[in-house]
Structure formats: C-alpha cells, structure tokens
C-alpha cells in the first residue's frame, strides 16, 4: 500500500477517542509519537499503568500478578517480571508448533 498516504495522526487520535467513548479499555494510536495514545490506563481507577513512547516503556505500574499497583484491579493481558529496560530493539519470539 505504498501508493496510499499515511493516516494522519489526528485521525488516529479521533478514532481512539471514539473507541474509548464506546467502552473499549485498551485502544492505542500506534505508529505515531503519541504518549497519551500509547499509554495503557487501568479501567478501574484510570491511572496510567504502562506509559509508552513508541517502543520505550517510560513507566510500568502493573504487578507480576497482572494487577494495577494503585487499586489492585485486574489488567487484561499476560505479564511477567522483566529486569532489563525495554526499548526499540528486536526481541526473539519462540513460536510453539500447534497441532490442528
């Protein structure tokens, strides 16, 4: 789709606002510098639990049990403790074979 211009950041922001307004909790703008649009908010207390700027994690407030460190509310997803800083780098992912 190299013949199609990139979607303007304002359109992505507006689409995110519409989705949030309809009750979705985990909506991100993606592919643009938009810290607000890349941040994960707790659906229970509305505090920022993962603040991102593209691939850089600026703040992480989820416990190893997948709960908000402010209110204890469950955050959808899979979580584990990580010791190294996470940023714009490639991370190998092992894909397990599945049987159909």
C-alpha positions in Angstrom: 0.0 0.0 0.0 2.8 2.4 -0.8 0.5 4.3 -3.1 -1.8 5.3 -0.2 -0.7 8.2 2.1 -0.3 7.5 5.8 -3.3 8.1 8.0 -3.0 11.5 9.8 -2.2 11.4 13.5 -5.3 13.4 14.2 -7.5 10.7 12.6 -5.9 8.0 14.7 -6.5 10.2 17.9 -10.1 10.7 16.9 -10.6 7.0 16.2 -9.1 6.2 19.6 -11.4 8.7 21.4 -14.5 7.2 19.6 -13.5 3.6 20.7 -12.8 4.7 24.3 -16.2 6.5 24.3 -17.9 3.2 23.3 -16.4 1.4 26.3 -13.2 -0.2 25.0 -10.4 -0.1 27.5 -7.3 -0.9 25.6 -7.1 1.2 22.5 -3.8 2.6 21.1 -3.0 5.0 18.2 0.2 3.2 17.2 2.9 4.1 14.6 2.9 7.8 15.6 4.6 9.6 18.5 1.7 9.9 20.9 2.5 9.1 24.5 -1.2 9.5 25.6 -2.4 7.3 22.8 0.3 4.6 23.5 -0.4 4.5 27.3 -2.4 1.8 29.0 -4.8 3.0 31.6 -6.3 1.0 34.4 -10.0 0.5 33.6 -10.8 0.6 37.3 -9.0 3.7 38.6 -8.0 5.4 35.4 -4.3 5.7 36.4 -1.6 5.1 33.8 -0.2 1.6 34.3 2.1 1.4 31.2 3.4 4.7 29.8 5.0 4.2 26.4 6.6 6.4 23.7 6.7 4.1 20.7 8.7 1.1 22.0 10.2 2.8 25.0 8.4 2.0 28.3 8.6 5.1 30.4 6.6 3.9 33.4 5.3 0.4 34.4 2.8 0.1 37.2 1.5 -3.5 36.9 2.4 -6.2 39.4 3.7 -9.6 38.3 0.1 -10.8 39.0 -1.3 -8.5 36.3 -2.9 -6.1 38.7 -2.8 -2.3 38.9 -0.3 -1.2 41.6 -2.6 1.7 42.6 -6.0 0.0 43.1 -5.4 -3.7 42.6 -7.7 -4.0 39.6 -7.0 -6.7 37.1 -5.5 -5.6 33.8 -6.2 -7.8 30.8 -3.1 -9.4 29.3 -0.2 -11.6 30.2 2.5 -10.2 32.5 5.8 -11.3 33.9 8.7 -9.6 35.7 11.4 -8.2 33.5 14.8 -6.9 34.6 16.2 -5.2 31.5 15.0 -1.9 30.0 12.6 -2.4 27.1 13.1 -0.2 24.1 13.3 -0.1 20.3 15.1 -3.4 19.7 14.3 -6.8 18.3 13.3 -9.5 20.7 13.3 -13.1 19.6 10.0 -14.8 20.0 9.8 -18.6 20.1 6.7 -19.9 18.4 5.4 -23.3 19.6 4.2 -25.7 17.0 0.5 -26.4 17.2 -1.5 -29.4 16.1 -4.6 -28.8 14.0 
